[in-house]
Amino acid sequence: MVWGLLCGVALGVGLWSMASLVPALGRPRLVHRLAPYVADVSDNARTMLARRPSDPLPVFGALLGPATVYLREMLGRVLGGTATIEMRLRQAGSTMTASTFRSSQLVWTVGGISVGVVATVALTQMQTLPLAMHAVAVMLSGVAGLVLRDYLLQRAASARMARMASELPTILEFLTLSLSAGEGILDALRRVSRISRGQLAAEFGMVLAEVNTGVPLTDSLNRLAHGVRLPALSRSVEQITGALERGTPLAEVLRAQAQDARDDAKRELLEVAGKKEVAMLVPLIFLILPITVVFAIFPGIFVLQVGF
């Protein structure tokens, strides 16, 4: 009876899912025919045209959607606001929203719990464990999945920020050459975004896209600096916007900013080298030095033992 009930439910849900994916037959309604022509002036038309199925199985989406939304909101309340997540997503260049990232964190948590359940079941086959240890192992696996997803986002953001910091001096020097050749700041940015293939060039490409839609250049640059929050880029944007407002030559300003960016890179490299130098003392003191002492003393001890 139980197996028959489970098979019947699975068959019903499967048939329901397949039927929900079949497009509706018959002539389209008038609103669907008119929506493409009024999409530029009607929000409802744009929403109707942009509507896409969010899940491969709409039935499961309808059944699990409210629970997923509740768990995602609870996860956001437990872990804090979305400002930090939005900043890291912006720095990582991801197109996900904060709610989408929370959903992915929830999926990773469920995956960690599943791994924990499988691991505890495998350990139970070899050795009997208390129920409390099972629960703790499953909880730790879920927390590990949650933390791992956040760590991967933070690592992606840090790696992209490092690439942008390394590209900044070259981009500024390229802009300086273009301005010195007689081009304007918009033409110089357009040339850099067209020729370069780095992360910072892509950001300047988005700045130009906003400018082409009517956004002032200074506002778009300030938005870029506020979103990325790279200190060297923020200083460069402040100098550029100040020069544009005062009407001072931009070439000298960008040349000075490029030199400052290279000096910052040198200082960071020296700081990293200093930290690595301290870290190198650990294998030197605890591995290399004892082995050297053993090789220096052991032959003498062996000779003394043989002599006696």
C-alpha positions as CSV (number, residue, x, y, z in Angstrom):
1,M,0.0,0.0,0.0
2,V,2.7,2.5,0.9
3,W,4.8,1.8,-2.2
4,G,1.6,2.0,-4.3
5,L,0.8,5.4,-2.8
6,L,4.3,6.7,-3.3
7,C,4.3,5.6,-7.0
8,G,0.9,7.1,-7.6
9,V,1.9,10.4,-6.1
10,A,5.1,10.4,-8.2
11,L,3.2,9.6,-11.3
12,G,0.6,12.3,-10.7
13,V,3.2,15.0,-10.0
14,G,5.1,14.0,-13.1
15,L,2.1,14.1,-15.3
16,W,1.0,17.4,-13.8
17,S,4.5,18.8,-14.4
18,M,4.5,17.7,-18.1
19,A,1.0,19.1,-18.6
20,S,2.0,22.5,-17.1
21,L,4.9,22.7,-19.6
22,V,2.7,22.2,-22.6
23,P,1.9,25.6,-24.3
24,A,-1.7,26.6,-24.2
25,L,-3.6,25.9,-27.4
26,G,-5.9,28.3,-29.2
27,R,-5.7,31.9,-30.4
28,P,-3.7,34.4,-28.3
29,R,-5.6,36.9,-26.3
30,L,-5.8,40.5,-27.4
31,V,-3.6,41.7,-24.5
32,H,-0.8,39.4,-25.6
33,R,-1.1,40.6,-29.2
34,L,-0.9,44.3,-28.2
35,A,1.8,43.9,-25.5
36,P,4.8,44.1,-27.9
37,Y,3.5,47.4,-29.3
38,V,3.0,49.2,-26.0
39,A,5.9,47.7,-24.0
40,D,7.7,51.1,-24.1
41,V,4.9,52.9,-22.3
42,S,3.2,50.2,-20.2
43,D,4.8,48.5,-17.2
44,N,2.2,45.7,-17.4
45,A,3.1,45.0,-21.0
46,R,6.8,44.8,-20.1
47,T,6.1,42.5,-17.2
48,M,4.0,40.2,-19.5
49,L,6.7,40.0,-22.1
50,A,9.5,39.5,-19.6
51,R,7.6,36.7,-17.8
52,R,9.4,33.4,-18.2
53,P,9.0,30.1,-16.3
54,S,11.4,30.3,-13.3
55,D,11.6,26.5,-12.7
56,P,11.9,23.5,-15.0
57,L,9.0,22.0,-13.1
58,P,6.4,24.6,-12.3
59,V,4.6,22.3,-10.0
60,F,7.6,21.9,-7.7
61,G,8.1,25.6,-8.0
62,A,4.6,26.3,-6.9
63,L,4.8,23.8,-4.0
64,L,8.2,24.7,-2.7
65,G,8.2,28.4,-3.6
66,P,6.6,29.8,-0.4
67,A,8.8,27.6,1.8
68,T,11.9,28.7,-0.1
69,V,11.0,32.4,0.2
70,Y,10.4,32.0,4.0
71,L,13.7,30.2,4.5
72,R,15.6,32.7,2.4
73,E,14.1,35.6,4.4
74,M,15.0,33.8,7.7
75,L,18.5,33.2,6.5
76,G,18.9,36.9,5.6
77,R,17.7,37.9,9.1
78,V,20.1,35.5,10.8
79,L,23.1,36.5,8.7
80,G,22.4,40.2,8.6
81,G,21.4,42.7,5.9
82,T,22.0,42.5,2.2
83,A,24.3,45.6,1.9
84,T,27.5,43.5,2.3
85,I,26.2,40.8,-0.1
86,E,25.3,43.4,-2.7
87,M,28.7,45.0,-2.4
88,R,30.5,41.7,-2.8
89,L,28.3,40.7,-5.8
90,R,29.1,44.1,-7.4
91,Q,32.8,43.6,-6.7
92,A,32.7,40.1,-8.1
93,G,31.0,41.3,-11.3
94,S,28.1,38.9,-10.7
95,T,24.6,39.5,-12.1
96,M,22.9,37.8,-9.2
97,T,20.8,39.7,-6.8
98,A,21.0,39.4,-3.0
99,S,17.9,37.3,-2.9
100,T,19.3,35.0,-5.6
101,F,22.5,34.6,-3.6
102,R,20.5,33.8,-0.5
103,S,18.7,31.1,-2.4
104,S,22.1,29.7,-3.6
105,Q,23.3,29.7,0.0
106,L,20.2,27.8,1.0
107,V,20.9,25.3,-1.7
108,W,24.4,24.9,-0.5
109,T,23.2,24.4,3.0
110,V,20.8,21.7,1.9
111,G,23.7,20.1,0.0
112,G,25.9,20.2,3.1
113,I,23.1,18.6,5.2
114,S,22.7,15.9,2.5
115,V,26.5,15.2,2.6
116,G,26.4,15.1,6.4
117,V,23.5,12.6,6.4
118,V,25.3,10.4,3.9
119,A,28.5,10.5,5.9
120,T,26.8,9.7,9.2
121,V,24.9,6.8,7.6
122,A,28.2,5.5,6.2
123,L,29.9,5.8,9.6
124,T,27.0,4.1,11.3
125,Q,27.6,1.0,9.1
126,M,31.1,0.8,10.5
127,Q,30.6,1.9,14.1
128,T,27.5,2.8,16.2
129,L,27.3,6.5,17.0
130,P,25.1,8.3,19.4
131,L,22.1,10.2,18.0
132,A,23.5,13.5,19.3
133,M,26.7,13.0,17.2
134,H,24.6,12.4,14.1
135,A,22.7,15.6,14.7
136,V,25.8,17.6,15.3
137,A,27.6,16.2,12.2
138,V,24.6,17.1,10.0
139,M,24.3,20.6,11.5
140,L,28.1,21.2,11.0
141,S,27.8,20.0,7.4
142,G,25.0,22.4,6.7
143,V,26.9,25.3,8.3
144,A,30.0,24.3,6.3
145,G,28.0,24.5,3.1
146,L,26.6,27.9,4.0
147,V,30.1,29.3,5.0
148,L,31.7,27.8,1.9
149,R,29.3,29.6,-0.4
150,D,30.0,32.9,1.3
151,Y,33.7,32.3,1.2
152,L,33.6,31.5,-2.6
153,L,31.8,34.8,-3.2
154,Q,34.3,36.7,-1.1
155,R,37.2,35.1,-2.8
156,A,35.8,35.9,-6.3
157,A,35.3,39.5,-5.2
158,S,38.9,39.8,-3.8
159,A,40.4,38.2,-7.0
160,R,38.5,40.6,-9.3
161,M,39.4,43.6,-7.1
162,A,43.1,42.5,-7.3
163,R,42.8,42.3,-11.1
164,M,41.2,45.7,-11.3
165,A,43.9,47.2,-9.1
166,S,46.6,45.7,-11.3
167,E,44.9,47.0,-14.5
168,L,44.3,50.6,-13.1
169,P,47.8,52.0,-13.8
170,T,47.8,50.8,-17.4
171,I,44.3,52.1,-18.0
172,L,45.2,55.5,-16.6
173,E,48.3,55.7,-18.7
174,F,46.3,54.7,-21.8
175,L,43.8,57.5,-21.0
176,T,46.7,59.9,-20.6
177,L,48.1,59.1,-24.0
178,S,44.7,59.4,-25.6
179,L,44.1,62.8,-24.0
180,S,47.5,64.0,-24.9
181,A,46.8,63.1,-28.5
182,G,43.8,65.5,-28.5
183,E,40.9,63.2,-27.7
184,G,38.2,64.1,-25.2
185,I,37.6,62.1,-22.0
186,L,34.6,60.3,-23.5
187,D,36.5,59.3,-26.7
188,A,39.4,58.2,-24.5
189,L,37.2,56.0,-22.4
190,R,35.5,54.6,-25.5
191,R,38.9,53.7,-27.0
192,V,40.0,52.0,-23.8
193,S,36.8,50.0,-23.4
194,R,36.9,48.9,-27.0
195,I,40.6,47.9,-27.1
196,S,41.2,46.6,-23.6
197,R,40.0,43.2,-22.4
198,G,40.3,43.6,-18.6
199,Q,37.8,43.9,-15.8
200,L,38.3,47.6,-15.4
201,A,37.8,48.2,-19.1
202,A,34.5,46.4,-18.9
203,E,33.5,48.7,-16.0
204,F,34.3,51.7,-18.1
205,G,32.2,50.2,-20.9
206,M,29.2,50.2,-18.6
207,V,30.0,53.8,-17.6
208,L,29.8,54.7,-21.3
209,A,26.6,52.8,-21.7
210,E,25.1,54.9,-18.9
211,V,26.4,58.1,-20.4
212,N,24.8,57.2,-23.8
213,T,21.5,56.9,-22.0
214,G,21.7,60.4,-20.7
215,V,23.5,60.0,-17.3
216,P,26.2,62.7,-16.7
217,L,29.7,61.4,-16.8
218,T,30.6,62.5,-13.3
219,D,27.5,60.8,-11.8
220,S,28.3,57.5,-13.7
221,L,31.9,57.6,-12.5
222,N,30.9,58.3,-8.9
223,R,28.5,55.4,-9.1
224,L,31.3,53.2,-10.4
225,A,33.6,54.2,-7.5
226,H,30.9,53.8,-4.9
227,G,29.9,50.3,-6.3
228,V,33.4,48.9,-6.7
229,R,35.0,50.6,-3.6
230,L,38.6,50.2,-4.8
231,P,40.6,52.9,-3.0
232,A,42.9,53.7,-5.9
233,L,40.0,53.9,-8.3
234,S,38.0,56.1,-5.9
235,R,40.9,58.5,-5.7
236,S,41.3,58.6,-9.5
237,V,37.5,59.2,-10.0
238,E,37.6,62.0,-7.4
239,Q,40.5,63.6,-9.3
240,I,38.9,63.2,-12.7
241,T,35.5,64.6,-11.5
242,G,37.3,67.5,-9.8
243,A,39.3,68.3,-12.9
244,L,36.1,68.2,-15.0
245,E,34.3,70.5,-12.7
246,R,37.2,73.0,-12.5
247,G,38.2,72.7,-16.1
248,T,41.9,71.7,-15.4
249,P,43.8,69.5,-17.8
250,L,43.1,65.9,-17.3
251,A,46.3,64.5,-18.8
252,E,48.5,65.6,-15.9
253,V,46.0,64.5,-13.4
254,L,45.7,61.0,-14.9
255,R,49.5,60.7,-15.2
256,A,49.9,61.5,-11.5
257,Q,47.1,59.1,-10.6
258,A,48.8,56.3,-12.6
259,Q,52.1,56.9,-10.8
260,D,50.3,56.9,-7.4
261,A,48.6,53.6,-8.4
262,R,51.9,52.0,-9.3
263,D,53.4,53.3,-6.0
264,D,50.5,51.7,-4.1
265,A,51.1,48.4,-5.9
266,K,54.7,48.5,-4.9
267,R,53.8,49.2,-1.2
268,E,51.3,46.3,-1.2
269,L,53.9,44.0,-2.8
270,L,56.4,45.0,0.0
271,E,53.8,44.4,2.7
272,V,52.9,41.0,1.2
273,A,56.6,40.1,1.1
274,G,57.0,41.1,4.7
275,K,54.1,38.9,5.7
276,K,55.5,36.0,3.7
277,E,58.9,36.5,5.3
278,V,57.4,36.0,8.8
279,A,55.5,33.0,7.6
280,M,58.7,31.5,6.1
281,L,60.2,31.4,9.6
282,V,57.8,28.6,10.6
283,P,59.1,25.9,8.2
284,L,62.7,27.2,8.7
285,I,62.5,26.9,12.5
286,F,60.4,23.8,12.9
287,L,61.5,21.7,9.8
288,I,64.7,22.8,8.2
289,L,66.7,23.7,11.4
290,P,65.9,20.5,13.3
291,I,66.8,18.3,10.3
292,T,70.0,20.2,9.9
293,V,70.9,19.7,13.6
294,V,70.1,16.0,13.3
295,F,72.3,15.6,10.3
296,A,75.1,17.5,12.0
297,I,75.0,15.7,15.3
298,F,73.9,12.1,14.4
299,P,77.2,11.2,12.6
300,G,79.3,12.2,15.7
301,I,77.0,10.2,18.0
302,F,77.3,7.2,15.7
303,V,81.1,7.4,15.7
304,L,81.2,7.7,19.5
305,Q,79.0,4.6,19.9
306,V,81.1,2.6,17.4
307,G,84.3,3.7,19.2
308,F,83.0,2.4,22.5
